[in-house]
Every structure is written in C-alpha cells, then in structure tokens.
C-alpha cells in the first residue's frame, strides 16, 4: 500500500470549527442549508453549493458547480483555508463517548485503487459519482477524505501512539454533536510510508463515491497531459487509514415510499411466506438474522431461516433485499430506484418512525449492523454488498485537510 505526505490546505488560525463540516453525503439539502446558515466559512458552501439556490434548483447544474468554485476560491482568498508550510501527514483522533479511534491522514495512489490493493465492497450510484467527479474537477481538490481501514499491525499502532505522545494537537475541538476531533501534524512521515509498504490490502470503509471519482478525475487529467508521469498530484487522493479493530459500525436502515400496490394487510400476508412476523417495539435489533419493520403505526420483528455461508447472500441486508424489497416491493436496484431511501443508524429507529408517520414513506426497516469481518470477507472474495450496507460512526469532518491537484 502506497501512501505519502502532501502539502494541502488546512483551516486558517482560529478557523477550524467554522470551516470543518459534516461530510456532504450524511445530510440532505435542507439540513446542509441549516448547518451553513450564518457561516460563510463552512465547507458545506463548497461541497453542497446547491444550498445557495432555490429548493427546486437542479443540484447538478453548471451554476451550482460554478458557485462551488467561487466559494472555494473565496475561502482561500480570505484566509479561511491556508496552504501548509510543507509536505506532511496528520494523525486524526475522534472521540465519541467512550469510543476513540485514530487514523493516519495521507494521500494514496489511484493505481492502488484501480489494481485492487484498495478493495471496494459497494457499487456506486451513477449520479453521485458523476457529481463528485465534476466537483473535484471544477475546484481541483479532494475536499473530504476517503475512509480506509486495514488489519491492524502492532508496529503501526506503536508509531501512532509515539507520535501523539511526543507532540501537541495542531487543532482540537468538540463539534455540536459532542464528538471531539483532534489533529496532529507529522512532518517526518518516512516511518509511516515504510510501515504501510508492508500492508498488502486496505478496504474502503466509507467513501466509495469519493474514491471512484478520484480515479475518474485522474483518468481525465492523464488523458489531457502528454507528459504524464504518474506522480502528479492528480494521481493521489486524500485518505484516512484506521485499523479495523478500532472501528464502530452502525446499521444502515431503509425506508420505502409505497407498498408497490399492496395494502398493509396484503403486504403482511406476502412477506409471511419468507419471514416469521411478530409484533414488537421501537427498540433496535439486538442480533443478526432479524430485522424490525414499522408499518401503519406498528413495529414488527422479522426473522428468517439461516441463508447459508455465502459472504453476500448471508448478510441481513441481502436477505431483506432478495426476499422482500425486490420481489414484493419492486425495488430491483436500490442504487437507482427513487422509491427507496437510506437512513444512517446514528439517527435511531425514532427517525424511521417519524418518516412513516409523516407520510414521507409507507414502510421502514431497521437492521442489525454488518461486522468489519463480514465487510472484509466480502471484499476479499471480490464480491459487492448491497448499497448502503454500513454506517461508520463517528463521521470524518471535511475541511480539516484538503488535497489539491
């Protein structure tokens, strides 16, 4: 695995909390607009520039990308974002309650992504991949890091601990959601580069669209550069690498807008052929092999027979898709079907309850979380999970470090 240091952009002095934002894809446009309201320095003004346009505006229009570029240039001009003094890596620690995780911030080579040194476990949604490709091309930067994981190694753990003990954070703040973010700058990065040369494979935990778009941007730049060498900045993309044993995975739940022509009673009869159904409550699912469903003001627990040992088909999210969402609700491809939406587990089952009660959706499904071992097994086998199978928490803040090319 190839990683190296980079000379990127970071928030200016005293600007970190105002610039750093949630990732572009964990909030909808209304939530992004509310978070950036009154804060012209928030990176959401760049990553979600559609917040500056009317609600019915096309988020993929020329004007939106031009606004993103204008806002990005303004943040650099006014000192909200400043260029680092030289190449470096960073250590990035997040603390959420009793959970803490420390990642190494660097840039990874696109060839490792293309050659499956960096393994994927999800396909991307075309519209979102196109969007991130266009945005990165327009502004010449990777705004948010791709979240990579690897099987932990004691030597890397020791090097990280030593680097933290020997210095003080470059920045530290607690966000509005109570999660603490700390960043250490590492100028001498040779040790980390050498240590990762022995890491045979890494996995995309979160950021499939960002990594795919980085590869596409590289291809575009390469085709337009007759003197391409493979070392240009556009060949590298921003990553944070966390050891797998530190990660915290939550479920990624589903809501569907309608019952595909069924009435609630008929729908329950249809799913009873493949699922045992019992009335339940709003509490989270407590074990694999089960799911909860909210329909017409009632929570139900669904359970099913063991689907076998196949690393994909045995996932709870696959069982739900293969036995219910597709054959009964008609959601053939959840990547492209506008009738289905995905709700991160951090929002809890209350969010599912509210989505259905409000009429925005007719049925909701709460799942048990995928394990990191399941994720790695799927990726190692060269298979693909159903989309939105995993929700990692805490989320990486965008804007703490930006890679330009």
N, C-alpha and C positions, 0 to 999 in steps of 0.2 A: 504494500500500500504506500503510494507516494503522497506525502504532504510536504508543504513548505511554508515559510513565513511570507508575509506580504506587507506592502505599505498602503494601507487603506485609509478610509475616512472614519473618524470617531466623533462623538459629540464634543462641542467646544466646552471650555471650562464652565462649570455650573449649569450646563445644558442637558445633562444626561436624562434626567427624569422627564423633561419636556419633549425631548426628541424620541426616546425609546418608546416603542408602541407594541401592541399585541401583533401577532402575525396577521397578514392580510386575510387569511382564509378561515379564521376562527370567529369572525364577526360578519354579520350581514351589513348591507349598506346603511341601514338606519342606525345600527349600533356603532359603526365606524364614524358616522357623522356626529353622533352624540359624544363619542370619546374625543374627537378632534375639535369639538366646538370650543371656541375661545383660545385655542392653542395652535397658532400658525406654524409652530416648530415641530409638531407631531409628525412622525414619518408616515402616518396614515394619509397625510396630504399628498404623498407621492405614491405609496403602494395602493391606495384606494382613491385616486383622484376624482372618481365619479361622484364623490360626496360634495363636490363644488358645482354640481349640475342638478337640474330638476329631477324629481323622483322617476319620471318616465323617460329620462335620457338613456341612450344606448351606452352601457359601460365600456363597450369595445370600440367606440367611435374615435376618429382621428383627433377630435378636440380633447378627449379625455387623456390620451397619451401625450399630447402637446402640453396639457396642463400639468401632468406629472413631471415632465421635463422642466417646465418653467418653475415649478415648486422646488424641485431638486436643486436646480441652479441657484435659486434664492437662498436655500438653506446653507449652501456653500458660501455664497457671497456675503451673507450676514454673520457668518461665524458660528452658526448653529452646528454645522459639520466642518471639521478641520482635518487636514492631512496629517497623518502620523509623521514623526521625525525620521523614521526609517523602518526597514522591514522588521516584523516581529510576529509572534503568535500571542495568544491570550489563553488564560485559564478562566473558565466561566462557571461559577458555582451558583446553584439555585437552591433555595431552602423553602420548603412548603410544609409548615408544621414540623413534624419530626422527620420528614423525608428530606435528604440532601443528596445532590448529585453534582459532580464536577466534570466538565468537558474541556477538551483542548480545541481551541479555535484556530483554524489554519485554512489553507486552500488545498484542494485535491485536484488531480489532473482528470480532465474529461476522458482521456483514454482508459483510465481505470474503471470509469462508469461504463464505457462502451464495451470493454473487454471482460466485464463481469467480475472484476476484483471488488467492485461495489455492487452488491446484489440488490435487486428490487423484489418486492412481494406484492405490488399492486400495479395495475394498469392506470394510466392517467385518463382524465376526461378531456377530450379534444379542445373544447372551448377554453378551459382553464389553462391548458398547456400553451395554446396559441396566445392567450392573454399575457402570461408571464414571459414568453419569448419576445413578444412585441414590446413589453415594458422594459425588459433588460436591454434590448437592442436600442430602444429610444434614449435611455438615460446612460447607457454604458456602465452599468453597475449591477451587482447582485446585492439586493437590499437586505434580504434575510438569509440566514444560514440554513443549509440542509442538515437535518438531524441524523447523524450516522451513529451506529453502535457496532461494537466488536466484542469478541470474547475476551474478557479482562485478562491482563497479564500483570503479575506482581511487580515487574521492573517498571512498567509504565505507571502503575499506581504509586510506587515509591517516588518516581521522578516528579509526579504531580504534587504529591504531599510535600516534598522537599522544596519545590519552587514556591509553594504557597507559604510555607513556614519562613522562608528567607526574605519575604517582601511584604509590602502592604498593598491593598487593593488600589487600582487606578480609579475605580469607581465603585460605589456601593449605594443601593437604595432599596427601599421596600415599596413595591407597587401598590396600587389601590386595591388589588385583590389579596394583599397580605403576603405575597411571595417576595422573598428577598433575592436580589440579584447582585452578585459581586464579580468584578473583573480584575484579573491581574495581568499586567503586560510582561511578556517574556521576550527579552531581546536576544538572548543566546539560545537558539532553537535547535542546534545541531543534535542534541541528545534526543529530542522528540522525533526529529526526522529519521534518525538512525533506528530508534526503537520501533517505529511504525513500518520500517522496511521489512521487519520480520512478521508483521501481521498479514496473513495470507488473504483474508477476506473481511470486508466490512458490509454492513447492511443499512439500507435506507430505512430508518425508523419512521421518520416524518419528513416530508418534502419531496415526494415523487415528482410533482409538477415543477418544482424549482430545479431539481437535478436534470429532468428531461429537457427543460427549456435552456439550461446552461449548455447542454450538449448541442442543441439546435443552434443557439447563438454562436457557439464555437464553429460549427459547420458553415454557417453563413459568413462569418468573418474570415475563415480559412479560404473559402472559395473566392473571396474578393481580395486576397493577399497573395500576390505572385511570389513573395519572398517568405512565405510561411515557414517557420522552423519547428513549431510545436512547443516553444517556450514562451510565446506571447501571453500576456495576461488573460486574453480571452480563452486560453486553453485550460484555465484553472477556475474553480468555483468555490464559493465560501461554504465551509462545513464546521460543525461542532461534533467532536467524537467523544462519546460516552461509553464506558464499559457497561456491558449488558447487565451485570449484577447490581447496578445502581438504579436501573430504570423503573419507572412506575407507570403501568399501563392500566387504562380505564376502558370500559366498553364504548363502542360507537353504536348508538341506537338508531332506530328507523321510525319514520312516520310516513304514512301514505295518505294521499289526499282523498281517495274514494275507495269503495269496496268492489270496483270493477263490475258494477251491475248487480251485485248481491245485496240483499237486505241483511241486517245484522244476524237474524236467526238462521237464514240460509248460509251465511258465511261461516257461522259456528258449526253448522252441520257438515259443511265441506271440509273444514280443517280437522274435524274429529276423526276423519279416516286415517290420518297420519300422526295425530297428536292426542295425547291424553290431556284433557282440559279440566281444570278445577278453578273455582272462584278463589281469588287471592286478594292481596292488598298492594299498596304502593311501594313497599319495601324493595330494595334492589335484589336481583337474582344472586343467590348465595353459592351456586355450584354449577359446573358445566353440565351440559345435557338438558338444560332447561332454559326457558325464556318466559318473560311476562308480556302480557298484551293488555292494552287499555282500549276498550270498545264500549260505546254507548253508556258511559258513566260507570263501568265496572272493570276492575282489574281481574285478569285470569293468569294462571300459571300453565304454561305449555310444557310438556315433557315428551320424550320420544325414545325409541329403541336405539341402541348403540349403532352408529352408522358405519363402523369399521375402522380400519387403520390408515386409510388414505390421508395424507397430511392436509389436504384441502377439503375433501368431502366430509371429513370428521369434524371440522370446525363448526361451532354452533351457528355462526353467521352463514355458513354454507348450507346447513340444514334448513335454516329459515328461508334462504333464497331458493333452494332447489325444490323444497316441498310445499312452500306456501306463497312466497312473494311472486314467483314466476307462474306456477301452474294455476293458482287461484286468483291472485290479484293482478296478474297480467304484466308484472314488472319483469320483462325479459332481460333488459340490460340496465341495471341501476346506474351505470355511468352516464347514460344519455336520457333516461326516462324522467321527465319533469314532474311526474306524479309522486316520486319518492324524494324524501329529504333525509338528511343525516344530522343527528344531534349528539354532540360530544358528551361523554359520560360525566364530565365535571359539572354539567348542568342538572344532573339528577333526574329521577323519574317525575319530579314535580313539573319539569319543563314539558315532558311528554303529555302529562295530564292536561296541562294548560293548552297545548297545541290542539288537542282533540276537543276539549270543552269550548274553545274559542271558535271552532268550526273551520280552522285552517287545515286540519287533517281529520280523517274519519277513524283512523286506527293507528296505534303506536305500539312499538315492540322494544322492550328492554332486554339486553343480552348480558351474558357473563363475559368478562374480559378475556381476550386472547392472551396467552402467555408468551414471553420472549422466546422460550424454547420452541413453541409452535411456529412463531414467525420465522425463526432461523431454519427450522426444518423445511418449511415451505420454500423459502428462498434457496436453500442448499439443493433442493430437488429440482430447481428450475421452474417451479410452479408459481402461480399467481393467486393471491387471495381475492375474494370478492372485494369490491371497492369499499373504502371507509370501514375497515375491519378493526383498526386500532386507534385509540386516542391516548397519546402520551401527555402526561401532566407532571410537572409544570411545563408550560409552553416557553419556548425561547423568545426573548424580546428582539424585535427588529430595530436596527439603528444603533446598537451598541458598537458595531463594527460593520463596515461596508467595503466590499471588494469592488474596485473599479477596473475597467479594461478599455 
